[in-house]
Amino acid sequence: MRSHGALWGVLLLILCAVAAWPADISGQWKAEWAAGGGSSKQSTFTFKQEGTILTGTISGEGSELQIREGRVNGDDVSFVVAHKIGSREATMTYTGRVSGNEIKFKVSFPGTERTWDMTATKVP
């Protein structure tokens, strides 16, 4: 009887470990988002993932931005990108959740209340 309890304990630990295993989002993802004034813009994410570490780029509108501080924890994704506006550098924080072939992001400018939602879809 005691061995059954230990077996269930081990199985529960394995299930918890698998649930926390990071989703693999390596590859290209495309997103279209509202830019204001009724227009829309497109972005292409190229992710490179090693375990929980995420690197890559975001491209669109003729520019390419490097992903910084990228992390994948289970189905949660987060990273920062920076771009120049005049002589200043502005950062945007992306936080999202992976669900199948989609990532639903919330994008924000740290220090402000400006945010918007974006959904990226995996390119086959």
C-alpha positions as CSV (number, residue, x, y, z in Angstrom):
1,M,0.0,0.0,0.0
2,R,2.8,2.3,0.8
3,S,4.4,1.8,-2.6
4,H,1.2,3.0,-4.3
5,G,1.4,6.3,-2.5
6,A,5.0,6.8,-3.5
7,L,4.2,5.9,-7.1
8,W,1.3,8.4,-7.2
9,G,3.7,11.0,-5.7
10,V,6.3,10.4,-8.4
11,L,3.6,10.6,-11.2
12,L,2.3,13.8,-9.8
13,L,5.8,15.3,-9.8
14,I,6.3,14.2,-13.4
15,L,3.0,15.8,-14.5
16,C,3.8,19.1,-12.8
17,A,7.3,19.1,-14.5
18,V,5.7,18.5,-17.9
19,A,3.1,21.2,-17.4
20,A,5.9,23.8,-16.7
21,W,8.0,22.7,-19.7
22,P,8.3,25.7,-22.0
23,A,6.4,25.7,-25.2
24,D,8.7,25.7,-28.3
25,I,7.9,28.8,-30.3
26,S,11.0,28.8,-32.5
27,G,10.3,29.9,-36.1
28,Q,8.3,32.7,-37.8
29,W,5.1,34.2,-36.6
30,K,3.0,36.9,-38.2
31,A,0.8,39.5,-36.6
32,E,-1.5,42.2,-37.8
33,W,-2.6,44.9,-35.4
34,A,-4.5,48.2,-35.3
35,A,-2.3,51.2,-35.7
36,G,-4.9,53.9,-35.0
37,G,-6.8,55.9,-37.5
38,G,-8.4,52.8,-38.9
39,S,-5.1,51.5,-40.4
40,S,-3.4,48.2,-39.6
41,K,0.2,47.1,-39.6
42,Q,2.0,43.8,-39.9
43,S,4.9,42.5,-37.9
44,T,6.9,39.3,-38.4
45,F,8.5,37.7,-35.4
46,T,11.4,35.3,-35.9
47,F,12.0,33.5,-32.6
48,K,15.0,31.4,-31.6
49,Q,14.5,29.4,-28.4
50,E,16.9,27.4,-26.3
51,G,15.1,26.0,-23.3
52,T,13.5,29.0,-21.5
53,I,15.8,31.6,-23.3
54,L,14.2,33.5,-26.2
55,T,16.1,35.6,-28.8
56,G,15.2,36.7,-32.3
57,T,13.9,39.7,-34.2
58,I,10.7,41.6,-35.0
59,S,10.5,43.1,-38.5
60,G,8.0,45.3,-40.2
61,E,7.7,48.6,-42.0
62,G,11.3,48.3,-43.2
63,S,12.9,47.9,-39.8
64,E,14.2,45.0,-37.7
65,L,14.4,45.1,-33.9
66,Q,16.3,42.7,-31.7
67,I,14.5,40.9,-29.0
68,R,16.1,41.4,-25.5
69,E,15.5,39.7,-22.2
70,G,13.3,37.0,-23.8
71,R,11.9,34.2,-21.7
72,V,9.5,31.3,-22.2
73,N,8.0,29.8,-19.0
74,G,5.4,27.1,-19.8
75,D,3.0,28.9,-22.1
76,D,4.0,32.3,-21.0
77,V,6.3,34.5,-23.2
78,S,7.9,37.8,-22.5
79,F,10.6,40.0,-24.1
80,V,11.6,43.6,-24.6
81,V,12.5,45.4,-27.8
82,A,14.1,48.8,-28.1
83,H,14.1,51.3,-31.0
84,K,15.5,54.7,-31.6
85,I,13.2,57.7,-31.8
86,G,15.4,60.6,-32.7
87,S,18.3,60.5,-30.2
88,R,16.3,58.6,-27.6
89,E,15.8,54.9,-27.2
90,A,12.2,53.7,-26.5
91,T,11.4,50.2,-25.2
92,M,8.3,48.1,-25.6
93,T,7.5,45.1,-23.4
94,Y,5.7,42.1,-24.9
95,T,4.0,39.6,-22.6
96,G,1.9,36.8,-24.1
97,R,0.5,33.3,-23.8
98,V,0.9,30.5,-26.4
99,S,-2.2,28.6,-27.4
100,G,-1.6,26.1,-30.2
101,N,-0.5,28.1,-33.3
102,E,-1.3,31.5,-31.7
103,I,0.3,33.8,-29.2
104,K,-1.8,36.6,-27.7
105,F,0.4,39.5,-26.8
106,K,-0.1,42.6,-24.7
107,V,2.4,45.2,-25.7
108,S,3.2,48.1,-23.4
109,F,5.5,51.1,-23.0
110,P,7.1,50.9,-19.5
111,G,6.4,54.0,-17.5
112,T,3.2,54.8,-19.4
113,E,-0.3,53.4,-19.5
114,R,-0.2,52.8,-23.3
115,T,-0.9,49.2,-24.2
116,W,-2.4,47.3,-27.1
117,D,-3.2,43.7,-27.9
118,M,-1.8,41.7,-30.8
119,T,-2.2,38.1,-31.9
120,A,0.6,36.3,-33.7
121,T,0.0,33.2,-35.8
122,K,2.7,30.6,-36.5
123,V,3.9,30.5,-40.2
124,P,3.7,26.9,-41.5
